[in-house]
């Protein structure tokens, strides 16, 4: 059900009902964002469970825990880490867009999105748009690069 509803619409609906606080926004974003990570992780482990080295481990009599922790988990965790890094970047963008719209966070709380929104209201203060916008851009870019770096470092298929 969570996957069938567009995420931003679901977040807007829940944030409109819930009491405005940063903790509520974090919980709402987390509640709506776990499904993508779960789907990719499940699909990866279903694929890995049918590969030859897992079947060979079972045939050699290795225990289920050993097969899972020594063989399946190291090969299946890399795609999940990439998705988690992109998920953190997405959560930052969603929180910034919600605070730009004035939804979900209290008005007295200063966030990057609220700074960009106040810069829009005060057109002469260009720095209220440029610096928070650059901070959002750089943070999201760093999380994306971190996810790619983790994938490259942890993916056993890339090691020679």
N, C-alpha and C positions, 0 to 999 in steps of 0.2 A: 504494500500500500504506500509506503514512504517513497519508493522509487517512482511510482506512477504519478505523483503530484510534483510539479516543478518546485525545486528547492527554495527559490527565492520567494515564491508565493506562500509556501508553507511557513517559512520563517517570518514573513510579514504578518501572516495571520496569527501565529503564536505570539509574536512580539507585541502585537496590538492588544492581545488579551492579557498577557503577563504584566506584572509590575515592572516599571522601567528600572533596570539595574544592569551593571556590567556582568554580574554573575549569571543572571537570567539569559543574557545574550550568548554568553559562552556555552551555557547548557543547551540552549536551543540550537546553536550551530553544531555542537557536538552530537546532539540527538538526531539531527537531520543529515549529518555527514558520514556516519559510520557505515552506511549501507554500501557505498561504493568500494570502500576498503574490504568489507566482508565479501562482497561478490568476487573481487579480483583474487583475494587470498584463497577463497574456496575453489575457484576455477583452477588456480595454479596447483593447488594440492591434489585436486582430482586428476589433473594431467600428470603430475609427478608420480602419483601412486601406481600408474600403469606403465611407467618406464622400466627398462630392462634392469637397471642397477637396483631398483627397489625389489623387483621380483627375484633377482639373484641373491639379495640379502635374505629374503624370506626363505629361499631354497637352501641357503647355507645354514639356516637354523638360527639366525640372529633374532633376538627378541624384538617385539613390536616397538618398545621404547628406543632401542638402539637404532632401528631403521628410521624412526621418526626424527630423533634428535641428531643423528650423525649423518643422515643422508637426505631425508626429505626437507627438513627445516632449513638447512643452509642453502638448498637450491630453490626453495620457495619464498624465502624472505625478501629477496632483492626487489621483486616487483611490488611487494607491499610497502617497502620503504620509499620507493619512488612515489607511490600513490599517497602515502602519508605526508611526504614533503609537499606535494602538490596540494594536498588537503589543507595543510597549514597556510599555504599561500592563498588558497581560496577562502579560508576562514578570515584572513586579514582583509581581503577585498570585500567580503560580505559585511564584516563589521564596519568597515570604512563607509560602505555604501549606505548601511542602515543609519549610521550616525550622521552622514551627509543629509539624509532625508529627515533626520530628527526623530527616528523611531528606535525604541528599545533602550537607549541610554538616557540617563537623566540629563537635563539641559545644563546643569552646572558642571558636568564631567567633560573635560577637554580631551577629545580624540582627534586623530588625523582627519577623519571625515567631517567632524564638526568645524575644524579649522578651515577646511576647504569650503564648507558651506558659508562660514562667516566671511571668507574672502570674496565669495560670490556676492554677498550683500554689500560689502564695502569694496567697490571696484578699484578705488585708488590704492588699496593695500594689496599690491600684487604678491608680496611675500607670503601672505596668508594662503595663497593657492600654490605657489611654486615650491616652497620648502616642504610642506606636508605631502604634496603630490610626489616630489622626489623621494621622500622618506618611504612612502608606500611602494613606489616603483622599485627602489633599491632593496627593500626588505623582501618583497615578493620574488625579485630576481635572485637574491641570495638563497632563499629557500628552494627555489627551482634548481639552482646550480648545486646546492647541497644534496638534493635528492638524486640528481644525476651522478654526482661524485660517489655517493654511497652505493648506487647501483653498479657503477664501474668497479668499485673496490670490493664489493661483496659478491658479485656474480661469478660463480665458479666456472661458468662456461667461457668467460673472457680470459681466465688465467691460462698461461701457456707453460 
